[in-house]
Amino acid sequence: MLYDFDDFSGHSTATEHLERLRLQRHEFIKSHLRLAGTSLAELSRELGLKSGTMTTVSKGKGQSKRVQIHIAKALNIPASTLWPEVFSKDTEGDQT
């Protein structure tokens, strides 16, 4: 039998997979902020931003190191854990 590696029917593409991972990270962030007694809206107010900006970054549809670091600090999680594609282990974003 020959395999057609271009036939992705029934399988998700890499783009779809990355989108699911971004959504999972967003849901993780929201739920853990709730457990910490805060929210993306509250973090937005602390930075003087529109709440949509914080959500856009949390969903991975936009990038702002300032926002990502603020979220990570609120969760007491290294920024490189939440956004390894942006921060390396030795960057300023890991100072929680």
Steps between C-alpha positions, in 0.01 A plus 500: 500500500626846416461778750387843395662732751323799350161358595415649839133406490385415847818643651557845631757721341792645692323836500187350655711322760679824596167680523371233742815537712457878511138462605599253773761746629238778502256285697779404742585867553137601556427218744817552701444874517152428641658272761741782585205737546558714193419510130633611165278808530657589835852452363404723206392775737829469690690566177255761372406287199173403338391155620497380140874554479564266792268238349666528159840435654370221723347328197830527312349717227725789595827541682612742766783404731378758750157338513638145499734579790215666693281190456784268600573703814132497597507121473845469660609293200811570290410669173711240319265231632194672356665629181808288427486617139563857619711473815804289569564368850753775575299805393360776715154347457595227743537735791175428682 
